[in-house]
Amino acid sequence: VGNKDKQKITFGNNKSVQGKVIGTDKWSDIAVIKAKSADDSVKAITTGNSNHLVLGEPIIVVGNPLGVDFKESVSDGIVSGLDRHVPVDIDK
């Protein structure tokens, strides 16, 4: 999302709304965007607290890694480690 304050959000049914960028993290390639929708069928998800993770706990990851190439990506798994640091080169 770069330095934008607002971002267009497109849902799985191809309906779009304007969202407000709450926060971003360049290093982990993530943005938190708040959306309001007049569509009652759109429901917010409940997010967890990473401070309460337990090894072996089931997790679900939802996102669009690398933009539209892998849009609507959903993966499940378990928490296999805590406090791991992954080196990244954000200039590539």
C-alpha positions in Angstrom: 0.0 0.0 0.0 3.0 2.3 0.2 2.4 5.6 1.9 -1.4 5.7 1.1 -4.0 6.7 3.7 -6.8 4.9 1.9 -6.8 1.7 -0.1 -9.5 0.1 -2.3 -10.6 -3.3 -1.0 -12.1 -5.8 -3.3 -14.0 -8.7 -1.8 -14.4 -12.3 -3.2 -17.7 -11.3 -4.8 -15.9 -8.5 -6.7 -17.6 -5.7 -4.7 -15.3 -3.0 -3.7 -15.2 -0.5 -0.8 -12.7 2.2 0.3 -10.6 1.3 3.3 -8.6 3.3 5.7 -4.9 2.2 6.2 -4.5 1.7 9.9 -0.9 0.5 9.8 1.8 -1.1 7.7 5.0 -3.0 8.2 7.4 -3.0 5.2 9.6 -5.7 6.7 6.8 -8.3 7.0 4.9 -7.1 3.9 1.7 -6.5 5.8 -0.9 -3.8 6.1 -3.9 -3.5 8.4 -6.8 -1.8 6.5 -10.2 -1.0 8.1 -13.2 -1.3 5.8 -16.8 -0.3 6.2 -19.4 -2.0 4.1 -23.1 -1.4 3.7 -23.4 -5.1 2.7 -24.7 -7.0 5.7 -23.3 -10.3 4.3 -19.7 -9.0 4.8 -18.6 -10.1 8.2 -15.4 -9.1 10.1 -13.0 -11.8 11.2 -11.8 -12.1 14.8 -8.0 -11.9 15.0 -5.8 -13.5 17.6 -3.1 -12.1 19.8 0.4 -13.3 18.9 1.5 -12.9 22.5 -0.8 -15.8 23.4 0.5 -18.3 20.8 1.2 -21.9 22.0 3.4 -24.4 20.2 1.3 -27.0 18.4 -1.8 -24.7 18.3 -3.7 -24.8 15.0 -3.5 -21.6 12.8 -5.1 -20.3 9.6 -3.2 -17.7 7.4 -5.2 -15.6 5.0 -3.7 -13.2 2.5 -2.4 -12.2 -0.9 1.3 -13.0 -0.8 3.2 -11.3 -3.7 0.1 -9.3 -4.7 -2.4 -10.7 -7.2 -0.3 -13.7 -8.3 -1.5 -15.7 -5.3 -4.7 -13.8 -4.4 -7.2 -15.3 -2.0 -4.5 -17.6 -0.5 -5.5 -19.6 2.6 -3.2 -22.0 4.5 -3.6 -23.9 7.7 -1.0 -25.4 9.9 0.3 -25.4 13.5 2.5 -23.0 15.4 5.9 -24.7 15.1 8.1 -22.1 16.7 8.1 -18.8 18.5 10.3 -15.7 18.4 12.0 -16.7 15.1 13.5 -14.0 13.0 13.6 -14.4 9.2 16.2 -12.2 7.3 14.7 -10.4 4.4 16.0 -8.0 1.8 13.3 -5.5 1.1 15.3 -3.6 -1.5 14.9 -6.4 -4.1 
